[in-house]
């Protein structure tokens, strides 16, 4: 039985991260048969129940304040030295001797948009596995750009050129890598979460009735405050309420609020359900009759099934929009990073259904939703025709991976 490592992802309570894990496992098993998996995720939630085939370890995301490692970090910083990440690799001691390949599944971790906290750790992990003779696949990734830091761009280009295979999920990343001279070890395929199997679940009567009667699925994340309202969560909450009210006023459909990342244990300020509950509570009693909020304990498979039942979807979280698109549901992506633009371009060949979070306006967004609704039938037909071929490409990449696995 083969054993693979899945590393560099976020906590599974971010259902996009969970979707990447389970869909990647299905894709790998389709090519290699029953396998075992070592899942090494940043800040993983140990309360998440995992199948027996998965062994989970938590990668440290932040140093515990006042710990010896924290003092070492502060001392090095005082001396102008870079962070010593050697401690980071201790989690893998005694665990890698029988691993056939490592899949780096961090999605958009290969970016400096969020600083160096993640990408520096991804680099050191890749180097560690390579030094032990284990093939590395960067899997379902958005990569770059790094032009703001020319020296780092040269460093990461050299690093990426040594990776066994890089599977990028949109053409923007592919073109950027080509510009860096990285071609032979790169291919394009959709995000692995496109293959995630939906799983029905029981819901309360109000939500089930909304799904039967047609409704809009809406995912808004507190993450967007950084982009939409210059970091003001209060202003972003107020704008989100305006968006819900404008949609209710202009479109004769109820609205289902869909959280897709729920990790209040890390930070309530990053928790979709916590945020959307605040939006819901600011609505009037009459408005709440046409709005419902999903509970926080649903899996990525449950959420994909629910999203597949909606008439159309508006989403900020990338994997919430992937759940819609892969279910052939017309979708507007509220973009906060290049991945939203890139994924839409790969599927549609244009960006018509992407709305920038930096220019969010309740009236303009509602107008775009009305256009989407008017084109709904044609979009569903197009997605039905296009998505299966996109999914086929991600399965085909495993044939290439087999060639360098002994």
N, C-alpha and C positions, 0 to 999 in steps of 0.2 A: 504493500500500500504506500502510495506517495505521500509526502508531507510538504506542505507549503506554508510560508509565512506571509501574512497580510499585515503590513506595517504602516504607521504614519497617519492613520485615520483619526477622526475625532470621536467623542463619546457617542455611544449608540443611542442615547436619549436625544441626540440630533438624528431624526429619522432619515435624513439624507445620508448620513454616515452609515446607519444601519442598512439602508437600501444598497449601498455600495458593497458592503460585506456580503450580504446574502445573495445578491445577484452575481457577484464575482465568484463565490463558491459554486453556484450552479453552473456558471460558464466553465470553470476549471474542471469540475467533475464530469461535465459533458465530454471533455477531451481525455481526461486522465482516469476516469472512473472514481470509485469511492476513495476518498483521501482524508488525511488529517490536516488540521490547520492550527497554526499558532497565530493568534490575533494580538497584535501589539499596538494599542491605540493610545493617543494622548488623552489623559484625564478620563479614562473609561469609567463608566458607571458600573460598579461591581454588582449592583442589584439586578442588572439585566440578565434574564435567564438565557443561556446559550445551549445549542445542541451539543451532544456528547462529542461530536467530531471536532469541536473548537475548544482549544485551551487559550485562555485569555490572560494577558499580563498588561499592567497599566504603565505607560510611559510617562515619566514625570513631565509635567507641562510648566510648572513654576516651582522654584525652590521654596521650601518651607522657611518662613521668616525666622531668623535667629538660629537656624540650624548651622552646623559646621560648614556645610557646603555653601550656605547663604553668605557666611562671613568670608569664605574663600573668594566667592564671587565679588563681594564688596571690596575686598583687598586688591584683587586684580584690577577692578575698575578704577580704583584710586591710583594705581600705578600705570593706568592707560593700557592695560593688557586686555586681550580678548577673553571671552568666557571660556573656561576649561570644561569641555563637554565630555571628558573621558568617563565621568561618573555615569553618564547617560547610558552607556553600553553595558553596564553591569546586569541589567535586566535580562540580557541575552546569554549570560554565562551558563554553560551546560545545556543549552536548549537548541543549538543550531547544527549539531553534527549530522543529523539525518534529514536536513531540509533540502529539497530538490531545487527550489527556486524561491525568491522573495518577490512579492508583488507590493510595490509602493503605491498605496491606494489613497493617498492624501488629497486627491482631487485638485484643489487649487492651492496646495501647500507650496508648490514650486513658483512662488511669487514673492515679491517684496512689498506688495500692497499692504500687508499686515505686519511689516517689519521683518526681522530676521529670526524671530523666536522659533518658528517652525522650520524654515528652509535650511537653516544651519544644522539642525538636528537631522533632517532628511539626508543632507550631504554626508554627515559623519556616519550615519547608519549604512548608507550605500557603500561607503569606503570600507567599513568594517566587514560587511558581508562579502564584498569583492575580495578583500584580503584573505578571506577564508574559502575562496574558490566557489562561491555560490552565485549563480546567475541572478541578475537584478532586472525586473521589468517595472518601469514606471507606467502605471495602469490607469486609464481613464482620466488623464490629467489635462489641466490648463497650465501652460508654462509661460512665464514672463509677463511683460517685458522687464528687462533689467537695465535699460539704457540710462536710467537716472544715476546708476552707479557703474561707470565704465569698467573700473578695475574688477568689481564683482562679476560683471557681465562676462569678462574674459575668463574668470575663474570657473563660473558655472558652465560656460560653453565647453571648456576642457573636461569638466566633470561629466556633463551629459554625453559627450562624444564617446565616453568609455562605458556607458550603460549598455547592457545587452540588447534591450528593446524598449523603446518609448512609444506608448500608445496614447496619442492625444485625442481629445474628444471634440475638437473644433478646428476648422481650417485656419483660424487666426494664429493659433499656437503652431500649427504645422508650418505656415509661411514664416513665422518668426524664427523657428529653428533652422529652416532652410537659409534664412539670412545670416545666421550664425555659422553656416557651413556644416550643419548637422543634418544629414540626409539618409545615410545607409541604414541606420538603426531606428528609423522613425516610421510610423504608419498612422493612419487616421481611422478611427472607428468611434461610434457613438459611446456615450457614457454607459458603463455596465448596468446602471440602474434602469435602463430602458427595458431590460429583460426581466425585471422583478415581477414575480407572480402576485397578482392581487388576491387578497383573502377577505371574504365577507365577514361581517361581524354584526352583533346586535347593537342597536341604537335605540334611543328613546323614541316614543311615538311621534313627537314633534319633528325630529330630524328625519325619520323615515318618511313621514308625509311630505316634507319639503323635497326630498329626493324623488319621490313619486310624482310630485306636481311640477318638477323642474325648478332649479335654483341656480344661483351663481355661487361658485366656490371662491372664497377670498382668503388668501394668506398674506398677512402683513406682519412684518417682523420689527422688533425694536432696533435691530441692526441698522435699519434705514434712517434712523434719526441722524446718524453721522453724515449722511449724504443729502437728505431731504430738508433738514432744518438746522444745519450747522451744529449738530450734536445735542440739540435741545429735545429731550424725550417728551417733555410737556407739550411743546409745539407740535411734535410729530404725532402725539396722541390726539391732539385737537384736529390736526389735518386728517388723520385717519377717520375720525368721527365724521368730518365733513364729507369724506369720500363715501362712507357708508350711506349717509343721508342723501347725497346726490344720486347715488345708484338707486336707492329706494324711490326717489322722486321721479326719476327719468325712465326707469325700466321696471316693468310689471313682473318682477321675479323676486322671490325671497332670497336672503343671503345667508350662506353657511360659512361661519368663520372657522378656518382650519389651521390650527397650530401645527408646525412641522418640526420644530426644535424646542424641546422642553427640558432645559437643564438648569433649573433654579438652584440646584445644589452647587453649581459653579458660579452662576451670577443671575439673579432675577432679571437684571437689565438685558439679558440675552435670551430670555425665555418667551417664546411666542404666545403660549397660553396665558401666562401672567399678563402680557401686554394686551392681548385681544380681549381678555376678561375686563380690563380697564376700559377699553373702547366700548364693549357691550354695555357696561354699567353706566356709561355716560349717555346712552340713548334713552329716549323717552319710553314710557310704558307701551304706547301704541307702536312705536318703532320696533321695540323688542318682540312684538308679536310676529314680525316678518323676518326676524334675525335669530339665529341660534349659534351656539359655540360648541364645537366638539370637545369631548373630554380629553385630558392630557395623556391618558394611558394607552392610546392606540398605537399599534405597530406600524412600521412603514408599509407593510402589506395591507393592513386594514385601511390606512390612509389612501393608498393607491386605489383600492376598491371603491372607497367613498368618492374620491375625486373623479373616478371613471363614471359615476352616476350623475355628475353635475352637468348642467347645460353648457356652461362655459366656466373657465377658471381664470383668476387673476392671482399671480403669485410673486412673492419676493424671494423666497427660498428657492434656490436653483432646482433642488430635487423634488420640490413640490410641483414645479412647472414640468419637470421631466415625467413625473407621474401622470400629469394631464396629457402631454403630447404623446407619450407612449400608449395611452389609452384612447387616442384619437379625439381628445376633447379640445375644442378651440381654446386658445390660451393667450393671455397677455402676460409677458414677463416684465416685471418691474426691475430694471437692471441697476445693480450697484457695482458690478465688475464686468470685465470684458467677456467672461464666460457666457453671460446671458445673450450678448450680441452674437457671439460665435456659435453657440448651439442653435440659435434661430437661423442664422445664415446657413449652417450646414443642412438644416432640415428644409427651409423654405427657399433659400437662395436670396433672401432679403431680410430686412429688419422691421418690416411694417408692424409687427405685433410685439415690438419691444418698446417700453416706455422708460425713459431715464428717470431714476430716482432724484436726480439733482434738479429736475424741472417739474416736479409733481404738482399738479393742479387738479382739484376735484372735478371741475367742469370739463377740462380737456381729457382727463382719463375716462370720464363717463362717455364722452363723445366717441372715444376710440373703442370703448366696450360696445357701444351701439353699432359701430361699423363691424366689429367682430361678430356680433349677433346676427347682423344682416347677411354676413358671409359664412355663417355657421355650417350650412349644408355642404358647400363647396370645400371648406377647410377639412371637415370630417372625411370627405371622399379623398382628398389629397393625402391626408395623414394615413388613411387605410392603405393607400397605394404605396406610400413612401417609407413608412416606418419599418415594415418587415425587411426590406433590403438593407436598411441601416443596421438593424439588429443582426442580420446575417454577417455583417462585416466584423462585429465584435467576436462572434464565434470563430470566424476564420483566423483571427489573430492567434488563437491557441495552437493552430497547426504550425505556425512559425515558431512559437515558443517551444514546442516539442523538440525542434531540431537542435537546440542547445542544452537540453536537459538529458543527462545520462541516466 
